[in-house]
């Protein structure tokens, strides 16, 4: 049946690469991916999948299913782009990989057992719909979650940072600045917070970093801003580490509030990301299958500084997030417009097909072997205790 999967992907690849090109040429930003979602779901309906649009009342999210019962295999589509830059992280090709792998499993499910779920997850650059889905129990009965991300080199699935997105608002009096020279302002509170943090961060654990921007601080020097706001990303190697840093940051904000007598308001402004837990059993199986499909040069597990919404999912169900090299030239960097264009190359398409085949064959291995599936699940429950 493995050869049937490969043949299926070879047969259907052109239409999915046409979709990938459409996404590349028509980039849409987070939670505004209306045309992307429409084109993806239309293709899935043609392939015989049952599609729920507006999934969980998220306008550009969807759930597509094929078959019934278990094991329940889930693949992920991401299709938002960066405003003004396009698909610089290759979400267009990521979607094609996920779709090819899922569609190629239809015959497997028909002849054996199990079911396939494809989740359309918008907004990866703004909190990620996967976090909302995870919190609402979408992944609770999923046996495994598979996705492969385009990159400059092929690497095994590793870890990612946990991220807590914290907002600190300072509320003061407004008025004309030249008439209030002796008063502390909301902007003073924000700037003092930055100053204290920049000093105290030196004593934080090396696994912690806090990035912040002044998202609101007035529009003209003539008028004192009534409200100033800082938005932080607190990054840690895991959620526990990030939470300890959050507590320290809250202490700083409380201190500034008291010393300047400026009221503060602290909240999470985006869904937080938990760290990615790679299922090692699943990752080894995928890497073996990827080599069998023709990608031999696979680097060690890649631990990234960025956060992934899949991290939260990995605490609900066994997951892998390997990286697939799609470029031949070392001069092209990830996250650039050149990388986005590279997703359309013949080399990228070839490796995308190999990755899709390896994902599908990995799913097949688990459908056919209860012992292997049990090993994946046992590891998962041992790790998340």
C-alpha positions in Angstrom: 0.0 0.0 0.0 3.0 2.3 0.4 3.5 2.3 -3.3 -0.2 3.1 -3.8 0.3 6.2 -1.6 3.3 7.4 -3.6 1.4 6.8 -6.9 -1.6 8.7 -5.6 0.5 11.7 -4.7 2.3 11.6 -8.1 -1.1 11.5 -9.8 -2.7 14.4 -7.8 0.3 16.6 -7.2 -0.3 19.0 -10.1 -3.6 20.3 -8.8 -2.2 20.9 -5.3 0.8 22.7 -6.7 -1.6 24.8 -8.7 -3.3 25.6 -5.4 0.1 26.4 -3.8 0.8 28.8 -6.7 -2.6 30.5 -6.3 -1.9 31.0 -2.6 1.6 32.4 -3.4 0.1 34.8 -6.0 -2.8 35.9 -3.8 -1.5 36.2 -0.2 -3.9 37.0 2.5 -3.1 38.1 6.1 -4.1 36.4 9.3 -7.8 35.7 9.8 -8.5 37.3 6.4 -7.7 34.2 4.3 -11.1 34.1 2.7 -10.1 33.2 -0.8 -7.5 30.7 0.4 -10.0 28.9 2.6 -12.6 28.8 -0.2 -10.2 27.3 -2.7 -8.8 24.7 -0.3 -12.3 23.6 0.9 -13.6 23.5 -2.7 -10.8 21.1 -3.7 -11.4 18.9 -0.6 -15.1 18.7 -1.4 -14.2 17.5 -4.9 -12.0 14.8 -3.3 -14.9 13.5 -1.3 -14.2 15.0 2.1 -17.0 16.3 4.4 -16.2 19.9 5.1 -17.3 22.1 8.0 -16.8 25.7 7.0 -16.6 28.5 9.6 -15.3 25.9 12.0 -15.7 26.9 15.7 -17.1 30.2 14.4 -13.7 31.1 13.0 -14.6 32.5 9.5 -11.5 31.2 7.7 -11.1 27.9 9.6 -12.4 24.5 8.4 -12.6 20.9 9.4 -12.5 18.3 6.6 -13.0 14.6 7.4 -13.0 11.3 5.5 -13.8 7.9 6.9 -15.0 6.9 10.4 -13.4 5.4 13.5 -9.9 5.1 14.7 -7.0 5.6 14.5 -7.9 9.2 13.8 -5.1 10.9 11.7 -4.9 14.7 11.6 -3.0 16.9 9.2 -2.8 20.7 9.4 -3.1 23.5 6.9 -1.8 27.0 7.4 -2.4 29.6 4.8 -1.9 33.1 6.1 0.8 35.3 4.8 2.8 38.3 6.1 1.4 41.7 5.0 3.5 43.2 2.3 5.8 40.3 2.1 3.6 37.3 1.2 4.3 33.7 1.9 7.8 34.2 3.2 7.6 31.1 5.5 6.1 28.8 2.9 2.6 28.3 4.2 1.4 27.9 0.6 3.6 24.8 0.1 2.9 23.6 3.7 -0.7 23.4 2.8 0.0 21.5 -0.4 2.1 18.9 1.6 -0.7 18.4 4.1 -3.4 18.0 1.5 -1.4 15.6 -0.6 -0.7 13.4 2.3 -4.3 13.4 3.5 -5.9 12.7 0.1 -3.4 9.9 -0.6 -4.7 8.1 2.6 -8.3 7.8 1.3 -7.7 4.4 -0.3 -5.9 3.2 2.8 -8.8 4.1 5.0 -11.2 2.5 2.6 -9.3 -0.7 2.6 -8.3 -0.9 6.2 -9.6 1.3 9.0 -9.4 4.7 10.6 -10.3 8.2 9.5 -8.6 11.4 8.2 -9.1 14.9 9.5 -7.7 18.0 7.8 -7.9 21.2 9.9 -7.6 24.5 8.3 -5.9 26.7 10.8 -5.8 30.4 10.0 -4.0 33.2 11.8 -0.6 31.6 12.6 1.0 35.0 12.8 -1.7 36.3 15.2 -2.0 33.7 17.9 -3.0 30.7 15.7 -6.4 29.1 15.5 -4.8 25.8 16.6 -4.6 27.2 20.1 -8.4 27.9 20.2 -9.1 24.5 18.7 -6.9 22.8 21.3 -8.6 24.6 24.2 -12.0 23.6 22.8 -11.1 19.9 22.7 -10.7 19.4 19.0 -7.6 17.3 19.4 -8.7 15.3 22.4 -9.7 12.3 20.4 -7.1 12.6 17.7 -4.5 9.8 17.7 -1.7 11.8 16.0 -1.1 15.1 14.3 1.2 15.3 11.3 2.6 18.3 9.5 5.9 19.2 7.8 7.1 22.8 7.4 9.1 24.1 4.4 12.6 25.4 5.3 16.1 25.9 4.0 17.2 22.4 5.2 15.6 19.2 6.3 15.6 18.6 10.0 13.9 16.3 12.5 11.1 17.7 14.6 12.5 19.4 17.8 11.1 21.9 20.3 9.9 25.5 20.2 9.6 28.2 22.8 6.6 28.7 25.1 5.2 32.3 24.6 3.1 34.4 26.9 1.8 37.5 25.1 1.3 40.1 27.9 -0.1 43.6 27.5 0.5 46.3 30.1 -1.7 49.4 29.9 -1.0 52.5 31.9 -3.9 54.9 32.5 -3.2 58.5 33.5 -4.5 62.1 33.0 -4.4 63.7 29.6 -4.2 67.3 28.7 -1.7 69.8 27.1 1.8 68.8 27.9 3.1 72.3 28.5 0.4 72.8 31.2 1.3 69.6 33.1 5.1 69.7 33.4 5.1 68.5 37.0 2.9 65.5 36.5 3.8 61.9 35.7 2.1 60.5 32.6 1.1 57.1 31.3 4.0 57.4 28.9 6.4 57.9 31.8 5.1 54.7 33.3 5.6 52.8 30.1 9.2 54.1 29.6 10.1 53.4 33.2 8.9 49.8 32.8 11.2 49.4 29.8 14.1 50.9 31.7 13.7 48.7 34.7 13.1 45.6 32.6 16.2 46.2 30.5 18.3 46.2 33.7 16.7 43.3 35.5 16.5 41.0 32.5 20.2 40.4 33.0 19.3 38.4 36.1 16.7 36.3 34.4 17.5 32.6 33.4 19.2 32.3 30.0 16.2 30.4 28.7 14.1 33.5 29.1 13.7 36.5 26.8 11.2 39.3 26.9 10.6 41.4 23.7 8.4 44.5 24.0 7.0 47.2 21.8 5.3 50.5 22.7 2.0 49.9 20.9 0.3 53.0 22.2 2.0 56.2 23.5 0.4 59.2 22.1 0.2 60.8 18.7 1.7 64.3 19.3 4.1 65.8 21.8 1.6 68.6 22.4 -0.9 66.3 24.2 -0.3 64.0 27.1 -1.5 60.5 26.2 -4.3 59.3 28.5 -3.3 55.7 27.9 0.0 54.1 27.0 0.5 50.4 26.3 3.4 47.9 26.0 2.9 44.6 24.3 5.4 41.9 25.4 6.3 38.4 24.2 7.7 36.4 27.1 9.6 33.5 25.7 10.8 30.5 27.8 12.0 27.0 27.2 8.6 25.8 28.6 5.4 27.3 30.0 6.6 27.0 33.6 9.7 29.0 32.8 7.8 31.6 30.9 5.2 31.9 33.8 8.0 32.6 36.3 9.2 35.4 34.1 5.7 36.7 33.7 5.4 37.0 37.5 8.6 39.0 37.6 7.4 41.3 34.9 4.1 41.8 36.8 6.1 42.8 39.8 7.9 45.5 37.8 4.6 46.8 36.4 3.1 46.9 39.9 6.1 48.8 41.3 5.9 51.4 38.5 2.2 51.8 39.3 2.8 52.5 42.9 5.8 54.7 42.6 4.3 56.9 39.9 0.7 56.6 41.0 -0.4 55.6 37.5 -3.0 52.9 37.2 -2.0 49.8 35.3 -4.0 47.0 33.6 -2.3 43.7 32.7 -3.8 41.0 30.4 -3.0 38.4 27.8 -3.7 39.9 24.4 -3.2 36.8 22.3 -3.6 33.1 23.0 -0.4 31.8 24.7 1.8 29.1 23.0 3.0 26.1 25.0 6.3 24.6 24.0 6.4 21.9 21.3 6.7 18.4 22.6 7.9 16.2 19.7 6.8 12.6 20.0 10.1 10.8 19.5 8.7 7.5 18.4 6.6 9.3 15.7 9.5 11.4 14.7 11.9 8.5 14.2 9.3 6.7 12.2 8.7 9.7 9.9 12.5 10.2 9.5 12.9 6.6 8.4 10.0 6.9 5.9 11.4 10.2 4.6 14.7 8.5 3.8 12.8 5.7 2.1 11.1 8.3 0.0 14.4 9.8 -1.1 15.4 12.6 1.3 18.6 11.2 2.9 20.3 14.2 4.4 18.3 14.9 7.6 19.7 17.1 10.3 19.3 16.6 14.0 16.1 17.7 15.8 15.7 21.4 15.3 14.9 23.5 18.4 13.6 26.9 17.5 13.5 30.2 19.4 10.1 31.0 17.9 6.8 29.8 19.3 4.5 27.5 17.5 0.7 27.2 17.9 1.3 23.4 17.3 3.1 23.5 20.7 -0.2 23.8 22.5 -1.6 21.0 20.3 1.3 18.7 21.3 0.1 18.7 24.9 -3.2 17.3 23.7 -2.1 14.7 21.1 1.1 13.1 19.8 2.7 15.5 17.2 5.6 16.0 14.9 6.7 19.2 13.2 9.7 18.3 11.0 11.3 20.7 8.5 11.7 20.0 4.8 14.5 21.7 2.8 13.1 23.1 -0.4 16.0 25.2 -1.7 19.2 24.3 -3.6 21.0 27.6 -3.1 22.6 28.4 0.2 22.2 32.1 -0.6 18.4 32.0 0.0 17.4 32.7 3.6 14.2 31.5 5.4 11.6 34.2 5.9 12.4 36.2 2.8 10.6 36.9 -0.5 13.3 34.8 -2.2 12.3 31.9 0.0 8.6 32.5 -0.9 9.4 32.3 -4.6 11.5 29.1 -4.1 8.3 27.3 -3.0 7.3 27.3 -6.7 10.5 25.6 -7.9 10.8 22.1 -9.3 13.1 21.2 -6.5 10.6 22.4 -3.8 7.8 20.4 -5.5 9.9 17.3 -5.6 10.8 17.4 -1.9 7.2 18.4 -1.0 5.9 15.2 -2.7 8.5 13.1 -0.8 7.5 14.8 2.5 3.8 14.2 1.8 4.5 10.6 0.9 6.5 10.1 4.2 3.7 11.7 6.2 1.1 9.4 4.7 3.3 6.3 5.0 3.9 7.1 8.6 0.1 7.3 9.1 -0.2 3.9 7.3 2.3 2.3 9.6 0.3 3.3 12.6 -3.0 2.2 11.0 -1.5 -1.2 10.4 0.2 -1.7 13.7 -1.6 -1.5 17.0 1.8 -2.1 18.8 3.4 0.9 17.1 0.4 3.1 17.8 0.5 2.0 21.4 4.2 2.9 21.7 3.4 6.4 20.3 0.6 6.9 22.8 2.5 5.5 25.8 5.4 7.9 25.2 2.9 10.8 24.9 1.2 10.1 28.2 4.5 9.5 29.9 5.8 12.9 28.8 2.8 15.0 29.6 2.3 13.7 33.2 
